[in-house]
Amino acid sequence: MKNPNIENKLQDKLSSFSTLEEAFLYFEIGFDSNFIEQYRKELLKRFTGNLIQSRADNWFSGRRALKKAYCKIQRARLDKSTRSACRGCTSCERR
C-alpha cells in the first residue's frame, strides 16, 4: 500500500515549482533550454499525464515521468527512417 504522505510531499514539491526548468533541475535531468521554450506546453501536458498514469509517489517515479515526456517529444521530431536516439531517457542513452 502506498503512503499518502509521500505522495503529498511529491505533489507539494512539484506544485511549488514556478517553471518547468525547476522540475528538470530537481530531478537532475539535463535539458536544452531552447527545446523547453519551443515545446513547453506539450512537455508540461505529457509530464502531468505521465504523473497521473504512473501514480508517481516518489522522486524516482517523478523523474521517470519527466524523462518519458522529454523523450517522447524528442523522438517524435526525429526522422523515422533513421535509428537516431534522443537524449531524454535511459533507453535512448544506452543506444
BAVO-326148 format. One record per residue (C-alpha): x, y, z; residue in one letter. Coordinates in Angstrom, 3 decimals. Example, Ala and Ser with C-alpha at 12.3 -4.5 7.8 and 13.67 -1.06 7.14 Angstrom:
// residues 2
u 12.300 | v -4.500 | w 7.800 | vexpa A
u 13.670 | v -1.060 | w 7.140 | vexpa S
END
This chain:
// residues 95
u 0.000 | v 0.000 | w 0.000 | vexpa M
u 1.298 | v 3.438 | w -0.914 | vexpa K
u 1.886 | v 6.013 | w 1.738 | vexpa N
u -0.302 | v 9.094 | w 1.067 | vexpa P
u 2.135 | v 11.333 | w 2.959 | vexpa N
u 4.913 | v 10.568 | w 0.485 | vexpa I
u 2.608 | v 11.198 | w -2.482 | vexpa E
u 1.527 | v 14.506 | w -0.959 | vexpa N
u 5.162 | v 15.532 | w -0.424 | vexpa K
u 5.990 | v 14.935 | w -4.089 | vexpa L
u 2.856 | v 16.750 | w -5.246 | vexpa Q
u 3.614 | v 19.661 | w -2.909 | vexpa D
u 7.172 | v 19.869 | w -4.209 | vexpa K
u 6.039 | v 19.766 | w -7.839 | vexpa L
u 3.381 | v 22.399 | w -7.256 | vexpa S
u 5.973 | v 24.685 | w -5.652 | vexpa S
u 7.861 | v 24.975 | w -8.957 | vexpa F
u 7.150 | v 28.122 | w -10.932 | vexpa S
u 8.850 | v 26.894 | w -14.126 | vexpa T
u 9.372 | v 23.600 | w -15.891 | vexpa L
u 13.133 | v 24.138 | w -15.722 | vexpa E
u 12.948 | v 23.894 | w -11.919 | vexpa E
u 11.486 | v 20.397 | w -12.295 | vexpa A
u 14.346 | v 19.382 | w -14.596 | vexpa F
u 16.873 | v 20.684 | w -12.068 | vexpa L
u 15.101 | v 18.987 | w -9.154 | vexpa Y
u 15.083 | v 15.647 | w -10.961 | vexpa F
u 18.702 | v 16.153 | w -12.105 | vexpa E
u 17.914 | v 15.885 | w -15.807 | vexpa I
u 19.966 | v 17.760 | w -18.380 | vexpa G
u 17.920 | v 19.757 | w -20.859 | vexpa F
u 18.143 | v 22.136 | w -23.788 | vexpa D
u 16.575 | v 25.455 | w -22.835 | vexpa S
u 15.663 | v 26.263 | w -26.452 | vexpa N
u 13.848 | v 22.937 | w -26.735 | vexpa F
u 11.988 | v 23.656 | w -23.485 | vexpa I
u 10.922 | v 27.102 | w -24.718 | vexpa E
u 9.679 | v 25.688 | w -28.004 | vexpa Q
u 7.783 | v 22.694 | w -26.571 | vexpa Y
u 6.875 | v 23.923 | w -23.065 | vexpa R
u 3.115 | v 23.342 | w -23.316 | vexpa K
u 3.429 | v 19.869 | w -24.801 | vexpa E
u 6.111 | v 18.884 | w -22.260 | vexpa L
u 4.025 | v 20.067 | w -19.344 | vexpa L
u 0.950 | v 18.283 | w -20.680 | vexpa K
u 2.800 | v 14.978 | w -21.182 | vexpa R
u 4.618 | v 15.242 | w -17.844 | vexpa F
u 1.377 | v 15.835 | w -15.959 | vexpa T
u -0.290 | v 12.970 | w -17.806 | vexpa G
u 2.611 | v 10.633 | w -17.033 | vexpa N
u 2.436 | v 11.577 | w -13.347 | vexpa L
u -1.247 | v 10.713 | w -13.266 | vexpa I
u -0.838 | v 7.448 | w -15.196 | vexpa Q
u 2.090 | v 6.167 | w -13.156 | vexpa S
u 0.711 | v 7.480 | w -9.864 | vexpa R
u 4.119 | v 8.928 | w -9.061 | vexpa A
u 4.763 | v 8.593 | w -5.362 | vexpa D
u 8.495 | v 9.253 | w -5.026 | vexpa N
u 11.415 | v 11.105 | w -6.589 | vexpa W
u 12.311 | v 8.235 | w -8.926 | vexpa F
u 8.847 | v 7.802 | w -10.396 | vexpa S
u 8.534 | v 11.577 | w -10.822 | vexpa G
u 11.892 | v 11.664 | w -12.601 | vexpa R
u 10.857 | v 8.784 | w -14.842 | vexpa R
u 7.642 | v 10.597 | w -15.788 | vexpa A
u 9.533 | v 13.759 | w -16.773 | vexpa L
u 12.179 | v 11.869 | w -18.755 | vexpa K
u 9.479 | v 9.923 | w -20.618 | vexpa K
u 7.742 | v 13.169 | w -21.587 | vexpa A
u 11.004 | v 14.769 | w -22.731 | vexpa Y
u 11.988 | v 11.685 | w -24.727 | vexpa C
u 8.580 | v 11.236 | w -26.364 | vexpa K
u 8.641 | v 14.745 | w -27.805 | vexpa I
u 12.257 | v 14.441 | w -28.950 | vexpa Q
u 11.636 | v 11.096 | w -30.655 | vexpa R
u 8.561 | v 12.480 | w -32.418 | vexpa A
u 10.781 | v 15.132 | w -34.014 | vexpa R
u 13.398 | v 12.652 | w -35.303 | vexpa L
u 13.490 | v 11.228 | w -38.802 | vexpa D
u 11.510 | v 7.978 | w -38.794 | vexpa K
u 13.795 | v 6.320 | w -41.375 | vexpa S
u 16.904 | v 6.530 | w -39.187 | vexpa T
u 17.657 | v 4.924 | w -35.853 | vexpa R
u 18.599 | v 8.177 | w -34.160 | vexpa S
u 18.285 | v 8.333 | w -30.411 | vexpa A
u 17.158 | v 11.244 | w -28.310 | vexpa C
u 18.929 | v 12.280 | w -25.128 | vexpa R
u 15.900 | v 12.252 | w -22.882 | vexpa G
u 15.576 | v 8.760 | w -21.496 | vexpa C
u 17.727 | v 5.931 | w -20.226 | vexpa T
u 16.788 | v 3.534 | w -23.032 | vexpa S
u 17.811 | v 6.080 | w -25.656 | vexpa C
u 21.026 | v 6.903 | w -23.791 | vexpa E
u 22.005 | v 3.209 | w -23.962 | vexpa R
u 21.807 | v 3.067 | w -27.763 | vexpa R
END
